[in-house]
Amino acid sequence: MQKTLKLRFDRVDMVFARPNQPPVQVLKSISFEVGAGEFLCLLGPSGCGKSTILNIAAGLIRPSAGTVTAGSHLVTGPGRDRGVVFQEYALFPWLTVRENVVLGAKSGAGKVDRARVDHFLKVTGMYDHRDKYPKELSGGMKQRAAIARTLANDPEIILMDEPFGALDPYTREALQDQLIEIWRASRKTILFVTHSVEEAAYLAGAVILLKAHPGELKAVIKNEVSWPRERASEELIGIERAIRRAERT
Amino acid sequence: MKGQYVVLSELNAEFLVPERKRLMDFSLKNHNAMRLYKVCTLILFIAAWQTVDLINSELKLYNPLLIPSPFDIAKKASALWSSGALQKHIVASVTRVILGVLMAFPPAIVLGIGIARSRLVEVVFEPLIELIRPIPPLAVLPMFILWFGIGELSKLVFIAFAAFYIIMTTVMLSAANIDVVLIRAARTLGINGWRFYSTIVFPAISPDLFVGVRLGLSAGFVVIVASEFIAADVGLGYMINYARAYFRVSDMFVGALTIGFIGYSVNMLLMLVERRIFNWRINDER
């Protein structure tokens, strides 16, 4: 069966020019594919260019060489088909939670679907906090609001750049579970950047392991453990072990 | 281990000492008291001034015509107020400042945002703006009078000129420093073109823009006097200059103090409004 591709990297290079210094190669010949409904994790140490990959996929930066295809079109800039969840939440501080989500939902059609906005506020558990300003929210709540905003924009693929990196471990686990619930209900395609082996093993259907300097694909580890998954279960520890083994080679 | 314990307990002991009763409490908690002390300073200063004047009326140390007493100034102010002259001058000056700043507002916003967010606008306008910036507004006032006449227009343009640079600079810095993540978020949400400016850039810079307007108004009150010295038949600057010609020192004091008072009140009022409407700001812990 031919799977529908949502995102495809084809030999993507990224070289950053620096003033008075030799240019630095951040990505070297990165190729991978994300199929519809997949949950893919990009995992690697800092400096492996995983955030750069995400920014290229989002269309926020242009690769030096190679092509990126989203759905059936070439990525040339940011677009509504690729929603991004940032580590820094990126909520607009002058808007309430609800207004932030509305802004996402309004982007294309012009008209706001109230029911839709409310739906995603409820799904992320932010409905009761909808009239608060970002500064009144905890980190976890901010990220839930940001996820609601991205979902309301109805992207084909959700790009997440270490979204739970700044959260405490308890909040992180709660948000991971919530994300999985949303993903399983909506069957959205997710590309998730993390530097936590544990997080990658728990969330992903497949883990793309990267090495640093320059950022290169090192291995792809499939994770076919069925949902619901149990943290620290034998199977997941097995996946973690496989990832760590691949890291060392 | 034991030594450490002793040190720690000594440290703690310092916190446990009951606070000494002080005549004046300068601690941070005591916000209202600080305000009261400051008002006391002002009252003491005025009282001292009045006392010096009283002593001087006996000893004749200096010419009392040159430095009137606070009481004389207050008396003069109330006379000018009840005759309606003071209000007339206030209204004229305040109207000029407000209209002048309003004139500066649109070009300052457009160019400030433009220079910060567009390379093309930056290349075309920044060199010209930087060329003119160091020129003190007073230096161009005579030219403005030649170009725009001695009527209202030259004064408005003059105030606009002085306020423009302040508002434009605040807007430019603010627009250049909008959090990159917010801009990226907007782009990925598909917010482009005019919508990007109206829903992202403008709200993001609005607190700083407000500060810019506040500073622009202050600058307006600083320069208004000069333009009213040269060519005017009403306004606080005119009032001061006219009083100089007739050696009415109390009138001069009233005029100067009135401008100071208006400038201070406008600033306070706008700061109050600012805190109200921009309460979404993250570092708003005052």
Contacts between the chains, C-beta under 8 A, distances in Angstrom:
chain1	res1	chain2	res2	distance
A	58	B	184	7.6
A	58	B	188	5.5
A	59	B	187	7.9
A	59	B	188	7.8
A	60	B	184	5.4
A	60	B	187	6.7
A	60	B	188	7.2
A	77	B	187	7.8
A	78	B	184	7.7
A	78	B	187	4.1
A	78	B	188	4.8
A	78	B	190	7.4
A	79	B	188	7.8
A	79	B	190	6.6
A	80	B	188	7.9
A	80	B	189	7.1
A	80	B	190	3.9
A	82	B	188	6.7
A	83	B	188	6.4
A	83	B	189	7.7
A	84	B	184	7.2
A	84	B	185	7.0
A	84	B	188	4.3
A	86	B	181	5.5
A	86	B	184	7.2
A	86	B	185	6.4
A	88	B	181	4.8
A	90	B	179	7.8
A	90	B	181	4.5
A	90	B	182	5.8
A	90	B	184	7.0
A	90	B	185	3.8
A	92	B	182	6.3
A	92	B	185	7.6
A	92	B	186	8.0
A	92	B	200	7.1
A	92	B	203	7.2
A	92	B	204	7.8
A	93	B	280	5.3
A	93	B	281	6.9
A	93	B	282	5.9
A	94	B	203	4.4
A	94	B	204	7.2
A	94	B	206	7.4
A	94	B	278	8.0
A	94	B	280	4.9
A	95	B	203	7.8
A	95	B	280	7.9
A	103	B	189	6.5
A	103	B	191	7.3
A	103	B	199	6.8
A	104	B	189	5.3
A	107	B	189	5.1
A	107	B	190	3.9
A	107	B	191	6.0
A	108	B	190	6.1
A	133	B	279	7.8
A	133	B	280	4.6
A	134	B	280	7.6
A	134	B	282	7.7
A	135	B	280	6.5
A	135	B	281	7.3
A	135	B	282	4.8
A	135	B	284	7.4
A	149	B	189	7.4
A	153	B	189	5.7
A	153	B	190	7.1
